[in-house]
């Protein structure tokens, strides 16, 4: 579909008209049939959606009383071996029998122990998930609540930019290592086969891209391709 995508508008309000979404109120009104909120459920329902959204009282009461669950983290791993360990299977792994203690330590912000990992192996599917002779798996776990564990004073809703912040990147690397270590305890050694950022696809199958081709610019559609306010990709090299 050739549909323009407005990325990261600083929305102040979401106006709902009838059964569909009307648009965003930011620097200007942007009409849209679909709005994807990057905010959590409570803030989306109680703060961003306007009073005319027409939500039933029971839903609003439930949103006010709700608390957000722990956030998930997912680690994708590519291996240069076929059908490793327990292929086509899902594995739950816990560090011990005292699960309540593991979750308590998570809420305390302990970094060196995960409450669990869930390891899911991609099945053989004719080469769509990974090339022949390779394998892939996902490792999932939960993270502590709040932004302090990531070394950040707040989140995007507070105007905090975190993606390149050294404290955030250090916490992310630590979590990645902890998830990989736990996955190895669950299914056996992985490090010798892990591809660190290797490209296993066939770039020749992609359409021709001119010099300076920028995905964030293209995703905005032709009408707003050169508009201000989009992130810039780092220069190569």
Buried (B, 14 or more C-beta within 10 A) or exposed (E): EEEEEBEEBEBEBBBBEEEEBBBBBBEEEBEBEEBEBEBBEBBBBBEBBEEEBEBEEEEBEEBEEEEEEBEEBEBEBBBBEEBBBBEEEEBEBBBEEEEEEBBEBBEEEBBEEBBBBBBBBBEBEEEEBBBEEBBBBBBBBBBBBEBEBBBBEEBBEEEBEBEEBEEBBEBBEEBEEBBBBBBBEBBEEBEEBBEEEEEEEEEEEEEEEEEEEBEBBEBBBEEBBEEEEBEEEEEEE
